């Protein structure tokens, strides 16, 4: 009898445990020790001169910076500087980190993407950097530092979770683009600046997609790190995780991407200043910003959609309204285009038509130049 009662109790406890464990596809805010290791190393390089905070930064960043200062001559910092010098900046370092497993082993969990290898120059540089980071973490006892700050960081995550509805964002993305990611991760980066984020996608050995959003701190606080919250964080999440849907769909047609280079000419300087200086990254960003307009309308109403459209056009994304119209056509013809991947060839055809009708002869000639 007693054994039977124990079995029932254990069964009930198991059900309760399972009810509290989120699906891998849930969007959960976290702060990653591996990302913080990277941030600490980058703080010792010239990365921080362009991507640093105003003033001395928040109190956690100052502690992280001071913690790694004695290791400025470590191989990990030297390699990080070399990668920074060759343009391995913006989204590339965080995307590198999400390919790795947890500390202290920091194993290569997912093979590096062709994009990362191209940004670094070759695969060996990435592996050398990974092993140096692992060595630095062990030598500095970084996990002890991180553990000491963990309650403080947990408070930041709790604060950012207020009025944030990540599941509504996930559902919108999956329904709009027509397929699902196997996992979604939202990583807060309290020692990366300024506000905004990076999107990164990992493809597993089984061909499944894992989508990441890395959200940067505003860079203006001298006390506790501050992030976007509520609706603002939801809209940022649509943008950054949206890259995991948009980019593969467009990049599957490299020849058609190159043919649209004349569209970049009139905003080439604005795009270069925002790190979208090639036609591929410009198109990814332009299509995604049009999708943001539709998401804003669906989730927040017409006024928010109009504000989103105006903001993106003011940032140089002059095709936003045109692409919105194409995406509305996609959405009203889902029987013909079950997923955005299926629709991408038609979207390219519409952009090619726009280019023929609206680009000058000089823009078209510039598009043929091999740079």
C-alpha positions as MATLAB code, in Angstrom:
seq = 'XXXXXXXXXXXXXXXXXXXXXXXXXXXXXXXXXXXXXXXXXXXXXXXXXXXXXXXXXXXXXXXXXXXXXXXXXXXXXXXXXXXXXXXXXXXXXXXXXXXXXXXXXXXXXXXXXXXXXXXXXXXXXXXXXXXXXXXXXXXXXXXXXXXXXXXXXXXXXXXXXXXXXXXXXXXXXXXXXXXXXXXXXXXXXXXXXXXXXXXXXXXXXXXXXXXXXXXXXXXXXXXXXXXXXXXXXXXXXXXXXXXXXXXXXXXXXXXXXXXXXXXXXXXXXXXXXXXXXXXXXXXXXXXXXXXXXXXXXXXXXXXXXXXXXXXXXXXXXXXXXXXXXXXXXXXXXXXXXXXXXXXXXXXXXXXXXXXXXXXXXXXXXXXXXXX';
ca = [
       0.000    0.000    0.000;
       2.774    2.425    1.003;
       4.668    1.728   -2.222;
       1.521    2.436   -4.217;
       1.073    5.811   -2.492;
       4.701    6.689   -3.191;
       4.261    5.840   -6.863;
       1.168    8.055   -7.099;
       2.998   10.938   -5.411;
       5.962   10.568   -7.763;
       3.631   10.470  -10.760;
       1.850   13.663   -9.653;
       5.194   15.406   -9.081;
       6.316   14.398  -12.556;
       3.145   15.857  -14.071;
       3.668   19.107  -12.165;
       7.272   19.279  -13.345;
       6.306   18.705  -16.954;
       3.617   21.371  -16.731;
       6.199   23.982  -15.725;
       8.812   23.143  -18.353;
       8.368   25.275  -21.475;
       8.502   23.933  -24.955;
      11.789   24.362  -26.798;
       9.836   26.591  -29.153;
       8.783   28.968  -26.362;
      10.502   32.345  -26.335;
      12.279   32.753  -23.006;
      14.519   35.643  -21.987;
      17.957   34.657  -20.695;
      21.426   36.065  -20.077;
      24.116   33.740  -21.384;
      27.482   33.281  -19.611;
      29.035   32.443  -22.991;
      27.810   35.747  -24.476;
      29.086   37.587  -21.393;
      32.508   35.985  -21.823;
      32.560   37.318  -25.379;
      31.406   40.767  -24.250;
      34.151   40.918  -21.648;
      36.823   40.036  -24.207;
      35.496   42.540  -26.756;
      35.541   45.239  -24.069;
      39.348   44.962  -24.159;
      39.535   45.616  -27.929;
      38.816   48.525  -30.260;
      35.315   47.039  -30.717;
      34.285   49.028  -27.663;
      35.457   52.310  -29.223;
      32.650   52.083  -31.796;
      30.152   49.883  -29.961;
      30.666   51.131  -26.420;
      28.323   52.896  -23.996;
      28.000   56.579  -23.324;
      30.329   57.485  -20.469;
      31.580   54.619  -18.342;
      28.559   52.373  -18.876;
      26.302   50.508  -16.478;
      27.608   49.066  -13.210;
      27.659   45.483  -14.436;
      29.605   46.432  -17.579;
      32.155   48.307  -15.475;
      32.666   45.239  -13.286;
      33.016   42.964  -16.342;
      35.482   45.356  -17.962;
      37.588   45.548  -14.790;
      37.487   41.774  -14.397;
      39.033   41.213  -17.832;
      41.498   44.129  -17.827;
      44.319   42.027  -16.270;
      43.941   39.598  -19.196;
      44.346   42.194  -21.929;
      47.436   40.365  -23.240;
      45.725   36.979  -23.336;
      45.574   35.212  -26.685;
      41.766   35.428  -26.706;
      41.895   39.235  -26.620;
      44.602   39.344  -29.294;
      42.580   37.083  -31.568;
      39.433   39.128  -30.922;
      41.319   42.259  -31.926;
      42.561   40.624  -35.107;
      39.059   39.521  -36.025;
      37.727   42.998  -35.291;
      40.394   44.535  -37.520;
      39.321   42.352  -40.444;
      35.635   43.299  -40.054;
      34.368   40.444  -37.888;
      32.015   42.883  -36.157;
      28.327   43.680  -35.587;
      26.385   40.382  -35.691;
      29.347   38.098  -36.440;
      30.815   37.611  -32.906;
      27.414   36.908  -31.250;
      26.516   34.554  -34.122;
      29.811   32.766  -33.511;
      28.989   32.288  -29.823;
      25.567   30.710  -30.430;
      27.283   27.952  -32.426;
      29.093   26.882  -29.251;
      28.086   24.759  -26.295;
      28.066   25.833  -22.639;
      31.037   26.744  -20.510;
      33.382   25.426  -19.249;
      33.880   23.102  -22.239;
      32.694   25.577  -24.888;
      32.577   22.807  -27.454;
      31.547   23.365  -31.063;
      27.879   22.413  -30.764;
      26.889   23.308  -34.348;
      29.188   23.527  -37.343;
      30.087   27.090  -38.317;
      27.986   28.536  -41.111;
      29.497   29.550  -44.437;
      28.563   33.132  -43.524;
      30.655   33.039  -40.332;
      33.618   31.425  -42.054;
      33.526   34.084  -44.776;
      33.388   36.880  -42.182;
      36.330   35.421  -40.259;
      38.384   34.593  -43.354;
      38.625   30.866  -42.649;
      37.387   28.202  -40.237;
      40.729   27.844  -38.439;
      40.469   31.401  -37.091;
      37.108   30.594  -35.518;
      38.414   27.419  -33.915;
      41.502   29.181  -32.607;
      39.297   31.876  -31.077;
      36.977   29.280  -29.500;
      39.851   27.434  -27.833;
      41.400   30.689  -26.613;
      38.073   31.761  -25.074;
      37.815   28.420  -23.305;
      41.343   28.826  -21.950;
      40.668   32.391  -20.786;
      37.466   31.362  -19.019;
      39.353   28.679  -17.098;
      42.394   30.835  -16.304;
      40.320   33.782  -15.070;
      37.706   31.620  -13.287;
      35.084   33.550  -15.216;
      32.219   31.297  -14.153;
      32.860   32.305  -10.537;
      32.468   35.946  -11.552;
      29.291   35.161  -13.478;
      27.793   33.122  -10.624;
      28.380   35.993   -8.201;
      26.431   38.328  -10.507;
      23.686   35.838  -11.366;
      21.054   37.106   -8.863;
      21.587   40.646  -10.161;
      21.255   39.456  -13.764;
      18.131   37.462  -12.890;
      16.513   40.700  -11.674;
      17.242   42.272  -15.070;
      15.567   39.370  -16.872;
      12.537   39.611  -14.579;
      12.232   43.357  -15.206;
      12.391   42.913  -18.980;
       9.756   40.174  -18.873;
       7.076   42.539  -17.559;
       4.439   43.304  -20.236;
       6.410   41.270  -22.775;
       4.386   38.698  -24.725;
       6.966   36.609  -26.574;
       4.563   33.858  -27.556;
       2.385   36.278  -29.553;
       5.514   37.232  -31.475;
       6.465   33.609  -32.123;
       2.973   32.746  -33.341;
       2.899   35.748  -35.688;
       6.271   34.896  -37.200;
       5.444   31.246  -37.739;
       2.011   31.931  -39.198;
       3.214   34.716  -41.477;
       6.282   32.939  -42.841;
       4.637   29.534  -42.917;
       7.119   27.354  -41.084;
       8.496   26.796  -37.605;
      11.863   27.020  -35.968;
      12.776   24.083  -33.731;
      14.001   26.479  -31.000;
      13.878   30.195  -30.216;
      16.239   31.982  -27.843;
      16.201   35.595  -26.646;
      19.514   36.565  -25.067;
      19.947   39.849  -23.222;
      23.479   41.265  -23.501;
      23.970   43.831  -20.705;
      27.549   44.580  -21.786;
      26.883   45.106  -25.512;
      25.717   48.448  -26.862;
      23.801   50.464  -27.968;
      20.106   49.485  -27.851;
      18.826   47.192  -30.566;
      19.869   43.687  -31.384;
      21.412   41.057  -33.582;
      19.649   38.107  -35.185;
      21.435   34.796  -35.681;
      20.410   31.409  -37.037;
      21.998   28.036  -36.401;
      21.281   24.997  -38.542;
      21.669   21.702  -36.713;
      23.191   18.548  -38.140;
      19.609   17.333  -38.624;
      18.774   20.406  -40.707;
      16.598   22.051  -38.054;
      16.666   25.800  -37.495;
      17.485   27.424  -34.148;
      16.758   31.161  -34.066;
      18.478   33.615  -31.725;
      17.905   37.228  -30.830;
      20.715   38.986  -28.981;
      19.423   42.229  -27.437;
      21.876   44.990  -26.568;
      21.689   47.366  -23.587;
      20.750   50.997  -24.309;
      24.225   52.204  -23.344;
      23.123   55.282  -21.384;
      22.669   53.916  -17.847;
      25.335   54.370  -15.192;
      23.525   52.053  -12.768;
      21.436   48.966  -13.636;
      21.442   47.867  -17.309;
      18.398   49.072  -19.234;
      16.735   47.309  -22.163;
      13.721   47.722  -24.378;
      10.608   46.334  -22.728;
       6.984   45.560  -23.534;
       5.822   46.433  -27.033;
       9.213   47.852  -27.981;
      10.922   44.559  -27.130;
       8.234   42.624  -28.991;
       8.819   44.670  -32.141;
      12.573   44.205  -31.826;
      12.000   40.462  -31.443;
       9.912   40.345  -34.630;
      12.768   42.069  -36.429;
      15.679   40.017  -35.121;
      14.009   36.602  -35.164;
      12.465   37.520  -38.505;
      15.948   37.346  -40.013;
      15.856   33.594  -39.411;
      12.901   33.369  -41.803;
      13.709   36.088  -44.361;
      17.436   35.613  -44.905;
      17.443   31.914  -45.910;
      14.506   32.472  -48.260;
      16.227   35.258  -50.194;
      19.764   33.897  -49.979;
      18.585   30.692  -51.671;
      18.527   32.771  -54.906;
      21.988   34.438  -55.024;
      21.864   35.150  -58.774;
      18.580   37.031  -58.442;
      19.912   38.936  -55.429;
      22.919   40.156  -57.448;
      20.673   41.287  -60.321;
      18.971   43.745  -57.953;
      22.154   45.617  -57.081;
      20.973   48.830  -58.861;
      18.292   49.196  -56.159;
      21.035   49.872  -53.619;
      22.676   52.761  -55.473;
      20.522   55.667  -54.269;
      20.910   54.727  -50.574;
      24.362   53.146  -50.689;
      25.940   55.615  -48.233;
      23.064   55.395  -45.746;
      23.157   51.622  -45.915;
      26.922   51.458  -45.525;
      26.660   53.520  -42.328;
      24.116   50.999  -40.988;
      26.199   47.919  -41.979;
      23.895   47.008  -44.888;
      26.356   48.013  -47.590;
      25.893   45.040  -49.947;
      22.781   44.170  -51.912;
      22.147   40.928  -50.022;
      22.024   42.471  -46.557;
      20.060   45.452  -47.892;
      17.377   43.214  -49.392;
      17.136   41.057  -46.273;
      16.668   44.151  -44.161;
      14.274   45.841  -46.575;
      11.937   42.849  -46.800;
      12.038   42.335  -43.057;
      11.204   45.973  -42.370;
       8.177   45.675  -44.635;
       7.097   42.591  -42.686;
       7.432   44.660  -39.493;
       4.786   47.032  -40.826;
       2.311   44.182  -41.262;
       3.169   42.771  -37.837;
       2.614   46.188  -36.250;
      -0.790   46.446  -37.907;
      -1.830   42.953  -36.814;
      -0.598   43.223  -33.236;
      -0.964   46.928  -32.392;
      -3.189   48.624  -34.966;
      -3.082   50.948  -37.974;
      -1.431   53.879  -36.186;
       1.540   51.751  -35.103;
       1.858   50.324  -38.620;
       1.980   53.834  -40.088;
       4.619   54.916  -37.567;
       6.702   51.823  -38.371;
       6.472   52.531  -42.109;
       7.545   56.148  -41.655;
      10.432   55.201  -39.381;
      11.833   52.664  -41.814;
      11.506   54.963  -44.820;
      13.294   57.706  -42.872;
      16.176   55.268  -42.326;
      16.660   54.914  -46.077;
      14.498   51.851  -46.729;
      12.667   53.553  -49.555;
      11.109   50.341  -50.877;
       9.138   49.648  -47.699;
       5.687   50.598  -48.998;
       6.268   48.750  -52.262;
       7.373   45.583  -50.445;
       4.454   45.859  -47.991;
       2.117   45.685  -50.988;
       3.906   42.588  -52.266;
       3.683   40.929  -48.847;
      -0.014   41.707  -48.662;
      -0.387   39.887  -51.994;
       1.566   36.946  -50.546;
      -0.692   36.812  -47.519;
      -3.888   36.905  -49.582;
      -2.642   34.036  -51.785;
      -1.412   31.510  -49.260;
      -3.023   28.624  -51.128;
      -0.553   29.314  -53.939;
       2.314   30.266  -51.599;
       2.092   28.165  -48.407;
       5.397   29.571  -47.122;
       7.510   32.641  -47.684;
      10.106   30.369  -49.258;
       7.547   29.464  -51.918;
       6.763   33.136  -52.483;
      10.350   34.411  -52.737;
      10.728   33.839  -56.532;
       7.591   35.892  -57.207;
       8.869   38.650  -54.902;
      12.130   38.732  -56.856;
      10.127   39.080  -60.072;
       8.245   42.059  -58.635;
      11.467   43.716  -57.463;
      13.051   43.137  -60.877;
      10.035   44.797  -62.504;
      10.331   47.748  -60.118;
      14.013   48.048  -60.994;
      13.319   48.104  -64.729;
      10.665   50.804  -64.298;
      12.338   53.032  -61.704;
      16.129   52.770  -61.850;
      18.083   55.144  -64.053;
      20.558   54.007  -66.685;
      23.408   55.115  -64.411;
      22.034   53.024  -61.509;
      21.769   50.000  -63.789;
      25.331   50.478  -65.045;
      26.582   50.886  -61.478;
      24.896   47.593  -60.652;
      27.061   45.852  -63.244;
      30.314   47.107  -61.688;
      32.144   44.223  -59.899;
      32.372   45.603  -56.343;
];
